[in-house]
């Protein structure tokens, strides 16, 4: 694989770890799993902003910025192979 050192003997598949894909909304915070692809992050941010307009309306601005990053296939990549 490109960019992966040759001296790695073992790869760990983290796709089964729900905490790395999910998200949690609390009164003043949003926590998103580290293995969430950008396309899924966009969906989450829109949903949270729409469901909680008073505290999370700024997320729409963040979505606009993320949409400027790469293209859809690149945004759909999560780092499952590391």
C-alpha positions in Angstrom: 0.0 0.0 0.0 1.1 3.5 -0.7 2.6 5.4 2.2 2.6 2.4 4.6 6.0 1.4 5.8 7.3 -2.1 4.7 8.3 -3.2 8.2 4.7 -3.5 9.5 3.8 -7.2 9.9 0.3 -6.9 11.4 -2.7 -4.8 10.4 -5.6 -4.4 12.8 -9.1 -4.1 11.4 -11.0 -1.5 13.5 -14.2 -1.6 11.5 -16.0 -3.6 14.2 -15.3 -0.9 16.9 -18.6 1.0 17.0 -17.1 3.9 19.0 -14.9 4.7 16.0 -17.8 5.2 13.7 -20.6 6.6 15.8 -21.3 10.0 17.4 -22.7 11.3 20.6 -24.4 14.6 21.3 -24.5 16.1 24.8 -25.7 19.5 26.0 -22.7 21.5 24.8 -20.6 19.0 22.8 -20.6 16.7 19.8 -18.2 13.7 19.8 -17.6 11.9 16.4 -15.6 8.7 16.0 -12.2 8.9 14.5 -12.9 6.5 11.7 -15.8 8.4 10.3 -15.5 9.2 6.6 -16.0 12.9 5.7 -19.2 12.1 3.8 -20.7 10.5 6.9 -19.4 13.4 9.0 -21.2 15.8 6.8 -24.5 13.9 7.3 -23.9 13.8 11.0 -23.2 17.6 11.3 -26.3 18.4 9.2 -28.5 16.2 11.3 -27.2 17.6 14.6 -27.4 21.2 13.5 -31.0 20.7 12.3 -32.1 18.8 15.4 -30.4 21.3 17.8 -30.6 24.7 16.1 -29.9 26.8 19.1 -26.6 25.2 20.2 -25.2 23.7 17.0 -26.3 26.0 14.2 -22.6 26.8 13.4 -22.2 23.2 12.1 -23.8 24.3 8.8 -20.8 26.6 8.3 -18.4 23.7 9.0 -20.3 21.5 6.5 -19.8 24.2 3.9 -16.1 24.1 4.5 -15.8 20.3 4.5 -17.6 20.3 1.1 -14.6 22.2 -0.3 -12.2 19.3 0.7 -11.4 16.9 -2.1 -14.2 15.1 -4.0 -16.8 12.5 -3.0 -14.7 9.4 -3.5 -11.9 10.9 -1.4 -14.3 12.0 1.3 -15.7 8.5 1.5 -12.4 7.0 2.5 -11.9 6.0 6.1 -8.5 4.6 7.2 -9.6 1.0 7.6 -6.3 -0.4 6.4 -4.1 1.0 9.2 
